[in-house]
Amino acid sequence: MLTKVSERKIHVIRWIIVIGWLLLILSLFYDPITENWTNPNNFFSPLRDSLPCVLVQGQCLPEKPYPIGARVFWGMVIPSAIAILLVFGHETWRRICPLYFLSQIPRALGLKPLLNIEKNRWLVKNHFYLQFTLLFIGLNSRILFINSARLVLGIFLLSVILSAITMVFLYGGRSWCHYVCPFGIVQIVFTGPKGLLGSNASSAVPGSITQSMCRTVDQKTGQEISACIGCKSACFDIDAEKAYWEDLRTPGRKLVQYGYLGLVISYFVYYRLYAGNFDYYFSGAWTHEENQLATLWKPGFYLFEQAINIPKIVAVPLTFLVGVTITYWICRKLEKLFTTYFKKKQPQISYQQVLHRFFSLCTFLAFNCFFIYGGRPEIIRLPMIGQLLFNAVVVFVSAFWLVSAWNHSQEKYNKDSLAHSFRRQIEKFPVDVSSLINQRSLNDLTSDELFLLASALPKFRDTERWQIYKHILEDGLVKNNFTSENSFQYLSEIRFHLDLNQEAHYSILSQIAEENPELLYKTQYKIKSSHTNKLSSENSDKSSEADEPTVIRRKRY
């Protein structure tokens, strides 16, 4: 949704968010102000606590006025980020994320990456496993060490910032976001092929800046230019839907989807298993519990009004491990039943399409499970009508997203990408097609209608059909929609409608190889481009208006 907002304006927004986040972190170390806001006797404060007793394992939890830093972070910031992902898409969050902003400090200082991320093959291949493991550890740490221990939370957040800066210092680009950040897989789960209000990168002109693509402002022209260094193939920030379909085949993708649902359920269920009731969670007492670290070796379960003598430090990871394992097992079984059902009902449907639909259902469940509990300590402070309205909005938004995502498919994405390219090519030729499309605009035609139109254009000479096909082929190679090796199969339908055969395809491909060899021989040219840009970057002026000046500019093919 923020794709078209200029980098200058986003720069200001990022600064505001980062300053607010740093002030929040500072308040975790020293906050003499907000403690009075939570005093039960302060009737003018909407943040005051009024519950007389919160039972934890059969005993009233001792409470007193407290600073609100941890409560704001866990109860407001995190739920807001989740909502932004599903509604506005990853592109909005990735452009305003304060951690991304701070991670780019090495680039802003003109420091070149020390290592090439593509050479770290283990990380590139297995980053989903790493990110899920870090998220698993993080949620365990929240309950055990961080939730209400403000000093520990402050140190934890500063450590995360330092880790992100270090990762970008080593590998550059958005290497932290793509390969390490635990919240990165949460973005993948809740965005799916497209956020509810997300933009469509497949319709963009090749070479243009799309979605949350890394960008900067050229000092001389004042125009936005790409700052992409090619740190990830099928980049989530350039074209989220393309990355989504390719990532379905990446190791660990099912663990991310099913395991995340298990983590959400396990996280909230544990509060009931620990305290013996849900009031402990809904009250928000866990955000300011005194001496959280002192509970590590006390009973971690309280069932049937009896404390189970399993230390909390063991009970928490045990709950998560069992919850994720059971959820993953159930989801795999349901996935097989789901696949069998759709294969019988629609024999032509691909496994990838069925898997996408099942993933979408899991996202729908995860979103609703999260907001049954996530942010609830603040929501229950609203009047009942406000709570009911909030619940209705959550269900409506998630249902609308599910309906929108349901019919997405890789085949449709590929066809739409070709259609946008084909539409641009038709507009270049002086052929009046208005009578063939009943005075409609080319922009109103679906991809199927556009391809049928190709067959109904008798005025196109052989040379024009060749030129149209050549430009479509070039566009696809530039945007990495396909490679020279699989382009023949990828473009079979458009080739059929343009009445071109196999020989024509390879003749045009040979012509492109002579004119633009870098489109076909990417590896060699990436090496050459990297070397050239390292030399040029040493002599280039730094961009003044951008918060992340380009250090290495390598053309992305």
Stockholm file with secondary structure:
# STOCKHOLM 1.0

chainA/1-557         MLTKVSERKIHVIRWIIVIGWLLLILSLFYDPITENWTNPNNFFSPLRDSLPCVLVQGQCLPEKPYPIGARVFWGMVIPSAIAILLVFGHETWRRICPLYFLSQIPRALGLKPLLNIEKNRWLVKNHFYLQFTLLFIGLNSRILFINSARLVLGIFLLSVILSAITMVFLYGGRSWCHYVCPFGIVQIVFTGPKGLLGSNASSAVPGSITQSMCRTVDQKTGQEISACIGCKSACFDIDAEKAYWEDLRTPGRKLVQYGYLGLVISYFVYYRLYAGNFDYYFSGAWTHEENQLATLWKPGFYLFEQAINIPKIVAVPLTFLVGVTITYWICRKLEKLFTTYFKKKQPQISYQQVLHRFFSLCTFLAFNCFFIYGGRPEIIRLPMIGQLLFNAVVVFVSAFWLVSAWNHSQEKYNKDSLAHSFRRQIEKFPVDVSSLINQRSLNDLTSDELFLLASALPKFRDTERWQIYKHILEDGLVKNNFTSENSFQYLSEIRFHLDLNQEAHYSILSQIAEENPELLYKTQYKIKSSHTNKLSSENSDKSSEADEPTVIRRKRY
#=GR chainA/1-557 SS CCTTSCHHHHHHHHHHHHHHHHHHHHHHHCCSSGGGGGCTTCTTCTTCCCCSCCEETTEECCCCCCCSHHHHIIIIIHHHHHHHHHHHCHHHHHHHCHHHHHHTHHHHTTCCCSSCGGGCHHHHHHHHHHHHHHHHHHHHHIIIIISSCHHHHHHHHHHHHHHHHHHHHHHCTTHHHHHTCHHHHHHHHHHTTSCTTCCCGGGSCTTCCCTTCCEEECTTTCCEEECCCCCSSSCTTTCHHHHHHHHTTSTTHHHHHHHHHHHHHHHHHHHHHHHSSSHHHHTTGGGSCTTGGGGTTSEEEEETTEEEEEEHHHHHHHHHHHHHHHHHHHHHHHHHHHHHHHHHHCTTCCHHHHHHHHHHHHHHHHHHHHHHHTTHHHHTTSCHHHHHHHHHHHHHHHHHHHHHHHTCCHHHHHHHHHHHHHHHHHHHSCCCCTTTTTTCCGGGSCHHHHHHHHHTCTTCCHHHHHHHHHHHHHHHHHTTSSCTTTHHHHTHHHHHHTTCCHHHHHHHHHHHHHHCGGGTCHHHHHHHHHHHHHHHHHHSCCCSSCSSCCSCCCCCC
#=GC SS_cons         CCTTSCHHHHHHHHHHHHHHHHHHHHHHHCCSSGGGGGCTTCTTCTTCCCCSCCEETTEECCCCCCCSHHHHIIIIIHHHHHHHHHHHCHHHHHHHCHHHHHHTHHHHTTCCCSSCGGGCHHHHHHHHHHHHHHHHHHHHHIIIIISSCHHHHHHHHHHHHHHHHHHHHHHCTTHHHHHTCHHHHHHHHHHTTSCTTCCCGGGSCTTCCCTTCCEEECTTTCCEEECCCCCSSSCTTTCHHHHHHHHTTSTTHHHHHHHHHHHHHHHHHHHHHHHSSSHHHHTTGGGSCTTGGGGTTSEEEEETTEEEEEEHHHHHHHHHHHHHHHHHHHHHHHHHHHHHHHHHHCTTCCHHHHHHHHHHHHHHHHHHHHHHHTTHHHHTTSCHHHHHHHHHHHHHHHHHHHHHHHTCCHHHHHHHHHHHHHHHHHHHSCCCCTTTTTTCCGGGSCHHHHHHHHHTCTTCCHHHHHHHHHHHHHHHHHTTSSCTTTHHHHTHHHHHHTTCCHHHHHHHHHHHHHHCGGGTCHHHHHHHHHHHHHHHHHHSCCCSSCSSCCSCCCCCC
//
